Amino acid sequence: MKKFNLLFVGLLVALVSLPVLQSCNDDDGYSIGDIGQTIGTIRVTGNHYYILSDAGNTILPVTNDPYGYQPVDGQRVTATFNPLYDNYQGYDLAVKFYRIYNILTKQIENLTEKNEEEIGNDPVRLIKDNVWIGGGYLNVYFVYNVPARHAHRVSLVKNTLAEPEDDDYIHLEYRYNTYDDETSYERVGLVSFNLNSLEDELKADAKGIKLKFTSAINGEQELTFDIKTVDQESNREVDLDDLEEDSKDLE
């Protein structure tokens, strides 16, 4: 059996905090102390499920841990695991999951007069350099003030009310609505927006994606993702330990 050593960092896990694999001995195979992390998408096949990592690798659980987890096809997740076997029954890696956290997973919406107030446009605090495209999703890692009563709404929209821009980019806006309900307690959040509705445009003449948002610090800002960025995932560091499981603060 091939030892899944630190090369695993580049081959398996993209757009996550760097996984740590600590071995208790030098023998081939894995030890209980070997630990990895990944961000990916749940894929359900019959009575089984696996994670398709953002690097394109398949990770199959071969134990019942974590107990009670209910997989949903297309759900974005972060996972911490103990690797067990390479190239297992057609999957790249067989693992024992220690935990799986669901990431808020949403589609792109059209911003219209009808839903403009509901979608909102409150200032946001995005974590520097941690807005990226990976696994076919636009991923946003951010800081927010926990609500007291009403879950905050995060949205990725095409603004149908704005004049179209003739620059061959797909223009999107990241919107946030606090519903005027914020406490002083801060938390970090992660949301993934499915880009599958843009597939035809990206395959045609689009140069890439431009993302506009209102920063709480710097006002109106815009990020550009050229077509190479959209097609190829890049490594980012995200502290998965700071994320809350199945947060009810966001919708």
Secondary structure as the mmCIF struct_conf table of DSSP 4:
data_model
#
loop_
_struct_conf.conf_type_id
_struct_conf.id
_struct_conf.beg_label_comp_id
_struct_conf.beg_label_asym_id
_struct_conf.beg_label_seq_id
_struct_conf.end_label_comp_id
_struct_conf.end_label_asym_id
_struct_conf.end_label_seq_id
TURN_TY1_P TURN_TY1_P1 LEU A 6 LEU A 7
HELX_RH_AL_P HELX_RH_AL_P1 PHE A 8 LEU A 11
TURN_TY1_P TURN_TY1_P2 LEU A 12 LEU A 12
BEND BEND1 LEU A 15 SER A 17
HELX_LH_PP_P HELX_LH_PP_P1 LEU A 18 PRO A 19
STRN STRN1 LEU A 21 LEU A 21
BEND BEND2 CYS A 24 GLY A 29
TURN_TY1_P TURN_TY1_P3 ILE A 32 GLY A 33
STRN STRN2 ASP A 34 ASP A 34
STRN STRN3 GLY A 36 THR A 45
TURN_TY1_P TURN_TY1_P4 GLY A 46 ASN A 47
STRN STRN4 HIS A 48 SER A 53
TURN_TY1_P TURN_TY1_P5 ASP A 54 ALA A 55
BEND BEND3 GLY A 56 GLY A 56
STRN STRN5 THR A 58 PRO A 61
BEND BEND4 THR A 63 THR A 63
HELX_LH_PP_P HELX_LH_PP_P2 ASP A 65 ASP A 65
BEND BEND5 PRO A 66 PRO A 66
TURN_TY1_P TURN_TY1_P6 TYR A 67 GLY A 68
TURN_TY1_P TURN_TY1_P7 ASP A 73 GLY A 74
STRN STRN6 ARG A 76 TYR A 88
TURN_TY1_P TURN_TY1_P8 GLN A 89 GLY A 90
STRN STRN7 TYR A 91 ASN A 102
HELX_LH_PP_P HELX_LH_PP_P3 ILE A 103 ILE A 103
STRN STRN8 LEU A 104 GLN A 107
STRN STRN9 GLU A 109 LEU A 111
TURN_TY1_P TURN_TY1_P9 GLU A 113 ASN A 115
HELX_RH_AL_P HELX_RH_AL_P2 GLU A 116 ILE A 119
STRN STRN10 VAL A 124 VAL A 124
STRN STRN11 ARG A 125 GLY A 134
TURN_TY1_P TURN_TY1_P10 GLY A 135 GLY A 136
STRN STRN12 TYR A 137 ASN A 145
HELX_LH_PP_P HELX_LH_PP_P4 VAL A 146 PRO A 147
BEND BEND6 ALA A 148 HIS A 150
STRN STRN13 HIS A 152 HIS A 152
STRN STRN14 ARG A 153 ASN A 159
TURN_TY1_P TURN_TY1_P11 THR A 160 LEU A 161
BEND BEND7 ALA A 162 ALA A 162
HELX_LH_PP_P HELX_LH_PP_P5 GLU A 163 GLU A 165
BEND BEND8 ASP A 167 ASP A 168
STRN STRN15 TYR A 169 ASN A 177
TURN_TY1_P TURN_TY1_P12 TYR A 179 ASP A 180
BEND BEND9 SER A 184 SER A 184
STRN STRN16 GLU A 186 ASN A 194
HELX_RH_3T_P HELX_RH_3T_P1 ASN A 196 LEU A 198
HELX_RH_AL_P HELX_RH_AL_P3 GLU A 199 LYS A 203
TURN_TY1_P TURN_TY1_P13 ALA A 204 ASP A 205
STRN STRN17 GLY A 208 SER A 215
TURN_TY1_P TURN_TY1_P14 ALA A 216 ASN A 218
STRN STRN18 GLY A 219 ASP A 226
HELX_RH_AL_P HELX_RH_AL_P4 ILE A 227 ASP A 231
BEND BEND10 GLN A 232 GLN A 232
HELX_RH_3T_P HELX_RH_3T_P2 LEU A 240 ASP A 242
BEND BEND11 LEU A 243 LEU A 243
HELX_LH_PP_P HELX_LH_PP_P6 GLU A 244 GLU A 244
TURN_TY1_P TURN_TY1_P15 GLU A 245 ASP A 246
BEND BEND12 LYS A 248 ASP A 249
STRN STRN19 LEU A 250 LEU A 250
#
